[in-house]
Amino acid sequence: MATRSTKRPTVIERRRAMLKAAADVFFEQGYAATSIDAIIDRLGGSKRSIYKEFGDKEGLFTALVLELADDAAALAMEQIQGRDLREALLKLGRQMMALLMAPALLGVHRAMVTEARRFPELVQAVYDKGPRRVALRITEILDAATRSGEAHVDDCALAANHFIGMLRGNLHLSVVLGLRPVPSEEEIEKFVVSAVDIFLFGISVSHPARSRSAATKSDRGQADE
């Protein structure tokens, strides 16, 4: 009679399961209210496995945050050569929103905001590996588009921060605050397309400085007649 073999999880799989359980509990309860016991209740197993792998709750939180920061860094280094500017920003926008709306990152974001003074070096490391690198990547994309003549951007770094701000706006804030659920894929797609198109093409309102410049030129033309 054949016996069914049960595949035991690998070390990497166990670590990921621990981080996933921790992320879920941090998301639901916040850092301060989360205990190792609550994580074990979600995960199963024993405290010893978590203490052996991460040391304590702070070590577990640090490992979780740095892993998510690595995900953001991978996004920032995404290769998008061969795409036009709109396609490149759409791709980055979709990936960035998927990452921002992931329950694990939402929970970490909440915890980081409330515990920033407790983990200043960790917060700095996360910012440098995540948001800062994403901003630099978008700056590079805008700079390349400007040099190729596809776009004209006076300050690519400033424009990159504006674009990120459009994506990390009230939609993300309302989810972080628990005012609404995570948006559906359709909502995120509509949001990203709108943000990219407004960023690139604006809305149909005349720029006041350009309007004044056009009016001045018109007045000068009339005076010369």
ABEGO torsion letter per residue (X at the ends): XBBBBBBBBBAAAAAAAAAAAAAAAAAAAEAAABBAAAAAAAAEEBAAAAAAAAGBAAAAAAAAAAAAAAAAAAAAABBABGBBAAAAAAAAAAAAAAAAABAAAAAAAAAAAAAAAABAAAAAAAAAABAAAAAAAAAAAAAAAAAAGABBBABAAAAAAAAAAAABBAAAAAAAAGABBBBBAAAAAAAAAAAAAAAAAEBBBBBAAAAAAAAAAAAAAAAAX
